[in-house]
Amino acid sequence: MSINEIYTDGVAVSGEHQASHSYSERARRNLWLQMSRMGAYSDAQEIPIIVRGEGTHVYDVNGKKYFDGISGLFTNALGHGRPEFAAAAAESMNNMTFFPIWTYAHPKAIELAEKVASLAPGDLNRVFFTTGGAEANESAWKLARQYHKIRGDTDRYKVISRDIAYHGTTLGALTITSLESYRQPFEPLVPGAVKVPAVNHYRAETHPDDFEAYGLWSAQQIEEALLREGPETVAAVFLEPVQNAGGCFTPPPGYWQQVRAICDRYGVILVSDEVICAFGRLGTWFGGQKYDYVPDIITCAKGITAGYAPLGAMIVSDRLAEPFHEGDVSFQHGFTWAGHPLSATIALTSIGIIERENILDNVTANQEYFQRSLNDLKELPIVGDVRGTGYFWGVELVKDQSTKETWAGDDAERLLRGFVSPEMFRRGLICRSDDRGDPVVQLAPPLISTREDIDFMVGTLRDVFVEAAKRYL
Ligand SMILES: Cc1ncc(COP(=O)(O)O)c(C=O)c1O
């Protein structure tokens, strides 16, 4: 039996029946893909069906092998098919189905909360579980609002975030998200969203030749927004350590320290959205250890379980938690599945592996090599910028290196969706082409990836960019 037969409707079928029973067609009929133009798929344009994974690779329904260059969706930090996870899951499920952490607690949620608190910077010791990243951000904004209210600061409800940033799609999280095309179909959103510029030094008009000065200017934009709005109306500022949407915008030196000082000056809560960046993506457990700051809240998800189960969390400072641990106050907020014993067990297993196998050292040992290899791509006329850190990189494509002319609208569509994405996939590399800002190709491989893996990814980018330059420049 060929792999095609095995994965066609679960039974071997043939001829016309095989086509009509294909997974792609069945998916088109009943499975609504997330964030996808369903109309783009047809008999001629099948939905890619990924059927299994092994280490840093996945295989499609036809048996073709791909390198998992974006770790699923920034999730699969330790690769696929590690037997420790299956064993831990079996033990957890044999022990207890599920019990909520509403009123009750269970040992795995307690152990994980202790472990996460021990890894988090500063006094971030209180862990509130969710099932994903949007819920974590939703929780953080709500917590900030209730915290201020409890303390009699009743007008603080607004939230400041950066242009192009993505913080999730539930209505609250979407309000913090700044991508117009995601927001516009659902407006009006939650009142109180205030936007400041993204920290995009490649396209900076102010201090284009001085990264540090640009960082101070960027932090000042937050202060100016606060003063414009009235600081007494602002609850929180949400920032990623390295901003994903737009292509891995790294913070200039001093930026986080300035933002911390501004938030302290005006009594605003600083939330570090580390849904992508936490648990090793930057080579540290959290962004604060990489860039030397302590936020009031960290939100995280994705890599916390290395992709083996869904889980998110909001990690809160003792200072913010304190009013909720007195008298009859409670944070009126929660999700049934938060801190599921299976997910908590899986997260503990993942953190254990990262510690035992020195996974963070693997990232820090290879990040410069990764950067150097990508920087070599700048010799291609279509490559404008390379930015990122750890195992989190973006390559911005341009029409002209000297003018930085970008690809927009139909041009970007033709370049990315018409060629770059399908060509990477055809060559066995799953990565991300993104035109939510200027067009970028992103790599965020599993944290276990080696230098040979980096060579494969960068080599594939090179081949595809050479071809793209020939066709489109
Ligand atoms: C920075 C950031 N925040 C929040 C989210 C939302 O996470 P989720 O999809 O788990 O709701 C994402 C998802 O990609 C993200 O990248």
Ligand as a Chemical Component Dictionary entry (heavy atoms), coordinates in Angstrom:
data_LIG
# 
_chem_comp.id                   LIG 
_chem_comp.type                 NON-POLYMER 
_chem_comp.pdbx_formal_charge   0 
_chem_comp.three_letter_code    LIG 
# 
loop_
_chem_comp_atom.comp_id 
_chem_comp_atom.atom_id 
_chem_comp_atom.alt_atom_id 
_chem_comp_atom.type_symbol 
_chem_comp_atom.charge 
_chem_comp_atom.model_Cartn_x 
_chem_comp_atom.model_Cartn_y 
_chem_comp_atom.model_Cartn_z 
_chem_comp_atom.pdbx_ordinal 
LIG C1 C1 C 0 2.949  37.843 19.433 1  
LIG C2 C2 C 0 1.678  37.054 19.412 2  
LIG N1 N1 N 0 0.743  37.304 20.333 3  
LIG C3 C3 C 0 -0.409 36.610 20.361 4  
LIG C4 C4 C 0 -0.678 35.618 19.445 5  
LIG C5 C5 C 0 -1.973 34.872 19.490 6  
LIG O1 O1 O 0 -1.764 33.567 19.914 7  
LIG P1 P1 P 0 -2.877 32.440 19.671 8  
LIG O2 O2 O 0 -2.922 32.181 18.207 9  
LIG O3 O3 O 0 -2.377 31.273 20.477 10 
LIG O4 O4 O 0 -4.155 32.976 20.184 11 
LIG C6 C6 C 0 0.282  35.323 18.467 12 
LIG C7 C7 C 0 0.032  34.259 17.479 13 
LIG O5 O5 O 0 0.732  34.093 16.516 14 
LIG C8 C8 C 0 1.489  36.069 18.449 15 
LIG O6 O6 O 0 2.417  35.829 17.516 16 
# 
loop_
_chem_comp_bond.comp_id 
_chem_comp_bond.atom_id_1 
_chem_comp_bond.atom_id_2 
_chem_comp_bond.value_order 
_chem_comp_bond.pdbx_ordinal 
LIG C1 C2 SING 1  
LIG C2 N1 SING 2  
LIG C2 C8 DOUB 3  
LIG N1 C3 DOUB 4  
LIG C3 C4 SING 5  
LIG C4 C5 SING 6  
LIG C4 C6 DOUB 7  
LIG C5 O1 SING 8  
LIG O1 P1 SING 9  
LIG P1 O2 DOUB 10 
LIG P1 O3 SING 11 
LIG P1 O4 SING 12 
LIG C6 C7 SING 13 
LIG C6 C8 SING 14 
LIG C7 O5 DOUB 15 
LIG C8 O6 SING 16 
# 
